[in-house]
Each structure stands twice: as C-alpha cells, then as structure tokens.
Amino acid sequence: MATRVASAEETIASERATIESGTPAAELMLRAGRAASEIIASRYEKWTRNGIVVFTGPGNNGGDGWVVAEQLAKKGLSVRVIESGSPRSPESIAARDAAMQSPAIRIGGSGHAELLAIDAILGTGSRGAPRGEAASAIASIEVLRASGAQVVSLDLPSGLDATTGQHEGSVRANGTVSFGLVKRGHLIARDVCGEISVVDIGLHETQAMAALPMLVDDRWTLSRVPPIPSDAHKGTRKRLAIVAGGKGMAGAAILSGEGALRSGIGLLRIACAPGSEVAVHAGIPAALVQLWPETPEDIATLAANADAIAIGPGLGKTDATRDLVDRILLATGCPVVIDADALNVFESDVGSLATLITGRAAILTPHPAEMGRLIGATTDDVLAHRFEIGIHLAKATGAAVLLKGSPTIVFSALGNRYVIASGTAALATGGSGDVLTGIAGTLLAQMPDGDDRAAEAAACAAFIHGRAAELCRFVRGVTLDDILRAMPIAWNEQPRKKPEGMLANLESHS
C-alpha cells in the first residue's frame, strides 16, 4: 500500500474508519506500540544500555508509550516511565495496567542516567504550544537530549502540530515513528522530527484514504521511469528543446541542459538570447545551440525536432518574454514544461495560460511566490494551504502543477497529489529550479502517454532532484555541480531496503 500524507483530521478519520470496520482501538494501539518497540530496539540498541525512560501523557499517545514500555521490558531492558497525567481512555488504562505487570518497569524517580528517551506525551490531536505537565515533561526531555540522550517520539514530536507543522515548545527528536500515515507536520518541520519511520498498523483502506496525497519514494519513481534499452539511440532517448538564457542569464540555460543530459535525454537543443550563445556553447558542448525562434518557420523547426519543450529559465519578466511564450505555445502542440519567467508573465492571467496549453501534456513549476502571483494569493497563503492550493490551477489549466518547497507537492489535472520529501537545503540556491526543469523536460519527453503522464513525470523529477542532493550528504559547501555529479547514482541506485514493517524512511538533513 502506498504511503499517504494526512492532516490531523484526516489521520483521526482514518483511525476511526478502521475501528468502525471492526478493528478495536486497543488492537491499533498494540500494533503501533509493538512496531515502534521493534524499531527502537534495533536502531537505538547502543543507547538502551543505561535503561530507557518513557514519558507518557494522558491520551492515546500515552497509551502507545505504555505498550512500548511493556514491549521493551519484555526484551530484558530496564524501563522507567514518567507520567504527565493519568490515562483517560479505556485503551490507555488497559495498556498501563498491562505494562505495570512487568517487574522491569519503574514509575517516576529523579535519576537521569538514561541515554534513550521515548516521547509519548501529546498525540495527533494536540494544538498550540504545550502547557502544564506536558510542557514540564518536554523540558525534562530537553535536559536529557542536551546531556547526550537520544530522543524518539511516537507518532510525532509532542507539541508539533500534525497539520500545520507549527512547533513552538515542541520536543526535538532524533527519530520519530509515525503510525500508518505520514503527517503533514512531519514534512514541514523535518528539523524537529529527526529520522522519520512510518510503520504499517493496518489502517483500513477507504476511498477517503486513497484520495490522500501519496508520498513518492525511490521504488515508485524507478517503477515509473522507462528504462533505456541496450540498443537505444539518441532518438530512442528522445529530444528536448530548452528555451532559456536571456541576456546575462546563460547559466540558467546551461543548468537546465545539464539536468536534462544527466537524466538521459538523447538530443538536447538550447535556444537562447543573442549574446548568450557563446557561453552556452562553452558551458554545455553536448547541446545544439541556436537563438530564440523569431519566425513561425523557426518555431516549426524547433518543434519538429523536439519531443518536449521546456521554456522559462533565465528569460526575464518582460513583454518580449510573454510574446515569445505565446508564439511558441500557439504554434506547437508539444508537451511542455513552463518554468520561472515563462510563468511569471502570466501573473493573474491563468485563463490565457490555460488556453495556450490546452490539449497537451504540460508541467508548471512554480515556487510559492510564483504560485501566489499566478493565482492572486500571498506567499503565506500558498504555504498555509500548500497541500490543496494547486488543485484548482491543475484542473483549470489541464497541467500538472509542481509546487516547489519542503515538501514539494505535485497536483495533477485528475485530482491526484504526489508529495516529494527528498532533498536538503543544498537545493535552496539560485539555479536549482533550472536543473529541475531539465530533469522534468527529459521525463516528460520519455515517459509514455497515460492519464497522469505529466504529473508522474513531475513527481519523479522532483524526487531524483532531491535524492541527488541527499547523496551529497552536506549542505554547506555543496554546489549545484556536486548535485549534478550525484545524479547518476540517484538514477541508478537500487531501492533502499527498509526494516520489515516499515513503509518509508525519511532521513532529516540539516
């Protein structure tokens, strides 16, 4: 089953539907606690030698903590539990009663020798900054963390809003074990979650759950991208034309071209502004280089020699850019990636953009500010509603919308949503989006026709772009050249193995 991304309300609804379908709430708690204890025991083994302290709250998250405490005690580990309020639900009370039967579990105490702390204080439904006993327990966890202890949160770090990612006063975890679904807050606030593991607890697959955004991973990506056969030639590998590189912006065209070549394009053509062609020739000698098309015949020739066109990097937001984009889109039916200033020239004019791209596979690649300009919203509004805001634009234009960010979200005209959590802050640099445009253009040219071709190409491109950054391991000192050099590994590594029962493993890079 694909890993889905949910808000707090969607998570609660999925759990309720599972309970209503016949799985008792106590069984879900037991599954969650058992799965979490297995990950904790295996991945944090060297930190368990001085014992484990589990901080529990009064809700069901606290009940999960009691199950974890019991399971770890059964493994012969010394466990201490610090309660922040007595259990309230029947399931949590029962979990506490069962755990208390173990002589290896101690309650309370003032010793702080443990090197592993389990956070089970606040769950998915919590809102706002922690208060009272919860805040005190979080402060105690912070003392342990500052002294060298590892912190593992159950479901999500206490104090982290599962929907918005707000985390004032939250636990800062080294690892988070999420139950059944990835929470939106996990992906927005990666720094407080550490390494995120998602375990299968048997949530009932409902129509509502199937409509949730899908988390893209390496296995899905490599299953969608067509292999390059051993007898391939440049035509087999398809042809991409990139219209880019205005005056003083030849680098944007070069970076887009490098992204395309390192994604396997067979023949690359770059059309750039007068004055940029020498730099583009020198920077990317494998490309055919020409000036921007001026006449209908020029455009026809460009389209006749391209399986897809990518347009936008380094064009400049000018009337001349709008004219160029209009002429190319009106005269061709090629699949197209529209990026950067080729989008900016349609500020508050989505209708014209929709008319121009009708009937073709298309990808729009705005960052949040560009998205806001397109649809007449503020950047803050885009970020606050990032998991939904692209749906209308995708349906209005018939294009896939790749909303860049952390996470990146792709919206398809069919209503599907893909979430891409790969990547690091090394991508937060000028030119990164140009590389992504080249990757996306290549995949749009190469992937076979299908109902969701453009969205799947966009999602795969964003995943590989992010994965290449992850392979560089660091942020400071890493350039786009390093990320481009890592792309062959990103494309060709085998899907990473995950421990049994783990659906996804998202490593936090800071």
C-alpha positions in Angstrom: 0.0 0.0 0.0 1.3 3.5 -0.9 2.3 5.7 2.0 -0.2 8.6 2.3 0.2 12.0 3.8 -2.5 13.3 6.1 -3.6 16.2 8.3 -4.5 15.7 11.9 -8.2 15.5 10.9 -7.6 13.0 8.1 -5.5 10.9 10.4 -8.2 10.8 13.1 -10.8 10.0 10.4 -8.7 7.1 9.0 -8.3 5.6 12.5 -12.0 6.0 13.2 -12.9 4.2 9.9 -10.5 1.4 10.8 -12.2 1.0 14.2 -15.7 1.1 12.7 -14.6 -1.6 10.2 -14.0 -4.0 13.0 -10.5 -3.4 14.4 -10.7 -2.5 18.1 -8.9 0.7 19.2 -6.9 -1.4 21.6 -5.6 -3.5 18.8 -4.4 -0.5 16.9 -2.6 0.7 20.0 -1.0 -2.7 20.4 0.1 -2.8 16.8 1.6 0.7 17.0 3.4 0.0 20.2 4.9 -3.3 19.1 6.1 -1.9 15.7 7.6 1.1 17.4 9.4 -1.0 20.0 11.0 -3.1 17.3 12.4 -0.1 15.6 13.6 1.4 18.8 15.3 -1.8 20.0 17.1 -2.4 16.7 18.0 1.1 15.7 18.9 2.6 19.1 20.3 -0.6 20.7 23.6 1.1 21.9 21.6 3.8 23.7 19.5 1.3 25.7 22.3 0.0 27.9 21.7 2.6 30.7 18.0 2.0 30.6 15.1 3.7 28.8 12.8 6.5 30.1 9.3 6.7 28.6 7.4 9.9 29.0 3.6 9.3 28.8 0.7 11.6 28.5 -3.0 11.0 29.4 -4.2 10.4 25.9 -3.8 7.5 23.4 -0.3 8.6 22.6 0.5 7.9 26.2 -1.1 4.5 25.8 1.2 3.8 22.8 4.0 4.7 25.2 2.9 2.2 27.8 2.8 -0.5 25.1 6.3 0.4 24.0 7.5 0.3 27.7 6.0 -3.2 28.1 7.5 -4.5 24.9 10.9 -3.1 25.7 10.8 -4.6 29.2 9.9 -8.0 27.7 13.2 -7.7 25.8 15.0 -7.5 29.1 15.6 -3.8 29.0 15.3 -1.5 32.1 12.4 0.9 31.6 11.4 3.9 33.7 8.1 5.7 33.0 7.3 9.3 33.9 3.6 10.2 33.6 2.2 13.5 32.7 -1.3 12.8 33.9 -3.2 9.6 34.4 -4.5 7.7 31.3 -8.0 8.7 30.3 -9.2 6.3 27.6 -10.1 2.7 28.3 -7.3 1.6 25.9 -4.7 3.7 27.6 -5.8 2.5 31.0 -5.6 -1.1 29.9 -2.1 -0.5 28.3 -0.8 0.9 31.6 -2.3 -1.9 33.6 -0.6 -4.5 31.4 2.7 -2.7 31.5 2.6 -2.5 35.3 2.7 -6.3 35.5 6.4 -6.2 34.4 8.9 -6.0 37.3 11.4 -4.4 34.8 9.3 -1.2 34.7 9.7 1.5 37.3 7.4 4.5 37.7 8.8 8.0 38.3 12.1 8.7 40.0 14.6 11.5 39.8 17.6 9.7 38.2 18.6 10.9 34.7 21.1 8.3 33.7 19.2 7.1 30.7 20.6 7.7 27.2 17.3 6.9 25.4 14.1 8.9 26.0 10.7 7.9 24.4 8.3 10.8 23.9 4.7 9.7 24.2 3.2 12.8 25.7 1.0 14.5 23.1 -0.6 13.0 20.0 -2.0 13.9 16.7 -5.0 15.9 18.0 -2.9 18.4 20.1 -2.9 22.1 19.2 -0.9 25.0 20.3 2.1 25.3 22.5 2.3 22.6 25.2 1.2 23.7 28.7 1.3 22.5 32.3 2.5 18.9 32.9 3.1 18.4 29.2 5.4 21.4 29.0 7.3 20.3 32.1 7.8 16.8 30.7 9.1 18.2 27.4 11.5 20.4 29.4 12.8 17.2 31.1 13.3 15.5 27.7 15.3 18.5 26.5 17.6 18.2 29.6 18.2 14.6 28.6 18.8 15.5 25.0 21.2 18.2 25.9 23.2 15.7 28.0 23.6 13.4 25.1 20.5 11.2 25.2 18.7 10.1 22.0 15.0 11.1 21.8 12.4 9.0 19.9 8.9 10.4 19.5 5.9 8.2 19.0 3.7 9.3 16.1 5.0 12.9 16.2 7.1 15.0 18.5 4.9 16.3 21.3 4.0 19.9 20.6 4.3 19.6 16.8 1.0 20.4 15.0 0.3 17.5 12.8 -1.4 19.7 10.2 0.5 23.0 10.1 3.9 22.0 11.3 4.0 24.7 14.0 6.2 23.5 16.8 6.6 26.2 19.4 7.9 24.4 22.6 7.9 21.0 20.9 10.1 18.1 21.6 13.2 18.0 19.3 13.5 14.3 18.4 16.4 12.3 16.9 13.8 10.0 15.4 10.0 9.8 15.0 8.0 6.6 14.5 4.7 7.5 12.7 1.8 5.2 12.8 0.1 4.3 9.5 0.3 7.7 7.8 2.9 10.4 7.3 1.6 13.6 9.0 1.9 16.9 7.1 3.6 18.4 10.1 6.4 15.8 9.8 7.3 17.1 6.3 7.0 20.8 7.1 9.0 20.6 10.3 11.6 18.0 9.5 14.2 19.5 11.8 12.2 18.6 15.0 11.4 15.1 13.8 14.8 13.7 13.0 14.7 10.4 11.1 11.1 9.5 10.3 9.9 5.9 10.1 6.4 5.0 9.1 5.1 1.7 10.3 2.0 -0.2 9.0 -0.6 -0.6 11.7 -3.3 -2.0 9.4 -5.4 1.1 8.8 -8.5 0.3 6.7 -8.1 1.4 3.1 -11.0 3.6 2.5 -11.9 5.8 -0.5 -11.0 8.9 1.6 -7.6 7.4 2.4 -6.9 6.6 -1.2 -7.6 10.2 -2.1 -4.9 11.5 0.3 -1.6 12.7 -1.2 0.8 9.9 -2.0 4.4 10.0 -0.6 6.8 9.4 -3.5 9.7 7.1 -2.8 12.6 5.6 -4.8 10.8 2.4 -5.6 7.7 4.2 -7.1 10.0 6.6 -9.0 12.1 3.8 -10.6 8.9 1.9 -11.5 7.5 4.8 -13.4 10.6 5.9 -15.4 11.1 3.8 -18.6 14.5 2.0 -18.8 16.9 2.9 -21.5 17.3 -0.3 -23.7 20.8 -1.5 -24.6 20.2 -0.8 -28.3 19.0 2.7 -27.7 20.0 5.6 -30.0 19.5 9.3 -29.4 16.1 9.2 -31.0 15.0 6.4 -28.6 16.2 8.6 -25.7 14.1 11.4 -27.1 14.7 15.1 -27.9 14.3 18.1 -25.7 14.4 21.7 -26.6 15.0 24.3 -23.9 14.1 27.9 -24.5 16.0 29.8 -21.9 19.1 32.0 -21.2 18.3 35.7 -21.6 20.9 38.4 -21.6 23.2 37.8 -18.6 21.4 34.5 -17.8 23.2 31.9 -19.9 23.8 30.0 -16.7 20.1 29.2 -16.4 20.1 27.6 -19.8 23.3 25.6 -19.0 22.0 24.3 -15.7 18.7 23.2 -17.3 20.7 21.5 -20.0 22.9 19.7 -17.5 19.8 18.5 -15.7 18.5 17.1 -18.9 21.7 15.4 -20.0 22.2 13.8 -16.6 18.6 12.5 -16.8 19.3 10.6 -20.0 18.0 12.8 -22.8 19.1 11.7 -26.3 19.4 15.0 -28.1 19.4 18.4 -26.4 18.7 21.7 -28.2 19.0 25.0 -26.4 17.5 28.2 -27.8 18.9 31.3 -26.1 19.1 35.1 -26.4 21.6 36.8 -28.7 24.8 37.2 -26.8 24.3 34.1 -24.7 25.1 31.5 -27.3 28.8 31.6 -26.9 28.6 31.0 -23.2 26.0 28.2 -23.7 28.2 26.6 -26.3 31.2 26.6 -24.0 29.2 25.6 -20.9 27.4 22.6 -22.4 29.1 21.4 -25.6 26.9 18.4 -26.0 23.9 20.6 -26.8 22.9 22.1 -30.2 22.6 25.8 -29.6 20.6 28.4 -31.5 19.0 31.7 -31.0 15.4 32.2 -29.8 13.0 31.4 -32.7 11.8 34.6 -34.4 9.5 33.4 -37.2 6.8 30.8 -37.5 9.2 28.8 -39.5 11.8 28.9 -36.8 9.2 27.7 -34.2 8.0 24.9 -36.5 11.6 23.7 -36.9 12.2 23.8 -33.2 9.0 21.8 -32.5 9.7 19.3 -35.3 13.0 18.4 -33.6 11.6 18.1 -30.1 9.6 15.5 -28.2 9.1 18.1 -25.5 9.9 21.8 -24.9 11.0 23.4 -21.6 10.7 27.1 -21.5 11.4 29.8 -18.9 14.8 29.6 -17.1 16.5 33.0 -17.3 14.1 34.6 -19.8 13.4 37.7 -17.8 9.9 39.0 -16.9 9.3 41.2 -19.9 6.8 41.8 -22.7 9.2 40.2 -25.1 9.2 37.0 -22.9 5.4 36.9 -22.9 5.4 37.3 -26.7 7.9 34.5 -27.1 6.0 32.2 -24.9 2.7 33.0 -26.6 4.1 32.4 -30.1 5.8 29.1 -29.2 2.7 27.7 -27.4 0.3 28.9 -30.1 2.3 27.3 -32.9 3.1 24.0 -31.3 1.4 21.1 -29.6 4.5 19.7 -28.0 4.4 18.5 -24.4 5.8 21.5 -22.4 7.4 22.4 -19.1 6.8 26.0 -18.2 9.1 27.5 -15.5 10.3 30.7 -13.9 9.6 33.9 -16.0 7.6 31.9 -18.5 5.1 31.6 -15.7 5.6 35.0 -14.1 4.4 36.7 -17.3 1.0 35.2 -16.7 0.6 36.8 -13.4 -3.2 36.9 -12.5 -3.9 35.6 -16.1 -4.4 31.9 -15.6 -7.1 31.9 -18.3 -4.7 32.8 -21.1 -2.2 30.3 -19.9 -4.9 27.6 -19.9 -5.9 28.4 -23.4 -2.3 28.2 -24.7 -1.6 24.8 -23.2 -4.9 23.1 -23.9 -4.6 19.6 -25.4 -1.0 18.8 -24.5 0.8 17.3 -21.6 2.2 20.1 -19.5 4.0 20.8 -16.3 4.0 24.1 -14.4 6.8 24.5 -11.9 6.2 27.5 -9.6 7.8 28.1 -6.3 5.4 29.5 -3.6 5.9 33.2 -4.6 5.3 32.4 -8.3 2.3 30.4 -7.4 0.9 33.3 -5.4 1.4 35.7 -8.3 -0.3 33.3 -10.8 -3.4 32.8 -8.7 -3.6 36.1 -6.8 -2.6 34.9 -3.4 0.1 35.8 -0.9 3.1 33.6 -0.4 1.9 33.0 3.1 -1.5 31.8 1.9 0.2 29.4 -0.5 2.4 27.9 2.2 -0.5 27.7 4.7 -2.6 25.7 2.1 0.2 24.0 0.2 -1.4 20.6 0.2 -4.6 21.8 -1.6 -3.8 25.1 -3.3 -2.6 23.7 -6.6 -5.6 21.5 -7.3 -7.7 24.3 -8.9 -4.8 25.5 -11.0 -4.1 22.0 -12.3 -7.8 21.4 -13.2 -8.1 24.9 -14.7 -5.1 24.5 -17.0 -5.1 20.8 -17.5 -1.4 20.8 -16.5 0.5 19.2 -13.7 1.5 21.7 -11.1 4.8 21.1 -9.4 4.8 23.4 -6.3 8.4 23.6 -5.1 9.2 23.6 -1.5 9.9 21.4 1.6 8.0 19.3 0.8 7.4 19.6 -2.9 3.8 18.8 -4.0 2.6 17.8 -7.4 -1.0 18.3 -8.4 -2.5 16.5 -11.4 -5.4 17.6 -13.5 -7.1 14.4 -12.5 -7.0 15.5 -8.8 -4.1 13.2 -7.8 -1.5 14.6 -5.4 2.1 13.5 -5.0 4.3 14.6 -2.1 8.1 14.6 -2.5 10.1 14.8 0.7 13.5 14.0 -0.7 16.1 16.8 -0.7 18.1 19.0 1.5 18.7 22.7 2.0 21.5 22.4 -0.6 18.8 22.9 -3.1 17.9 26.3 -1.7 20.2 28.2 -4.1 19.9 30.0 -7.3 19.8 27.8 -10.3 18.4 24.7 -8.5 15.0 25.1 -10.2 16.7 25.3 -13.6 18.2 21.9 -13.0 14.8 20.6 -12.1 13.3 22.0 -15.3 15.8 20.0 -17.3 15.0 16.8 -15.4 11.3 17.3 -15.8 11.6 18.1 -19.5 13.5 14.9 -20.1 11.0 12.7 -18.3 8.1 14.4 -20.0 9.7 13.6 -23.3 10.5 10.0 -22.4 7.5 8.8 -20.4 4.7 7.1 -22.3 1.3 8.6 -22.8 -1.0 8.0 -19.9 -3.7 9.7 -18.0 -1.3 11.1 -15.4 1.9 11.3 -17.5 2.8 14.9 -16.8 2.2 14.6 -13.0 4.1 11.4 -12.8 7.0 12.9 -14.7 7.0 15.9 -12.5 6.9 13.8 -9.3 9.8 11.6 -10.5 11.8 14.6 -11.5 11.4 16.2 -8.1 12.3 13.0 -6.3 15.5 12.5 -8.2 16.4 16.2 -7.9 16.1 15.8 -4.1 17.7 12.5 -3.9 20.8 13.8 -5.7 21.1 16.5 -3.0 20.8 13.9 -0.2 23.6 11.9 -1.7 25.9 14.9 -1.3 25.5 14.4 2.5 26.1 18.0 3.4 24.6 21.4 2.8 27.3 24.0 3.4 30.0 23.6 0.8 27.7 21.7 -1.7 27.1 23.4 -5.1 24.8 22.5 -8.0 27.8 21.0 -9.7 28.0 18.5 -6.8 24.3 17.7 -7.1 24.6 17.2 -10.8 27.5 14.8 -10.3 25.4 12.9 -7.8 22.6 12.3 -10.3 24.0 9.2 -11.9 23.9 7.5 -8.5 20.4 8.8 -7.8 19.2 7.4 -11.1 20.9 4.0 -10.8 20.9 3.1 -7.1 18.8 0.1 -6.1 15.7 0.9 -4.0 16.9 1.3 -0.4 16.0 -1.7 1.9 13.8 -0.9 4.8 13.3 -2.9 8.0 10.3 -5.2 8.0 7.1 -3.4 8.7 8.5 0.0 7.7 6.8 1.7 4.8 9.1 4.7 4.5 12.2 6.1 6.0 12.8 9.8 5.6 16.1 11.0 6.8 16.4 14.5 8.1 19.3 16.6 6.7 20.2 19.8 8.4 
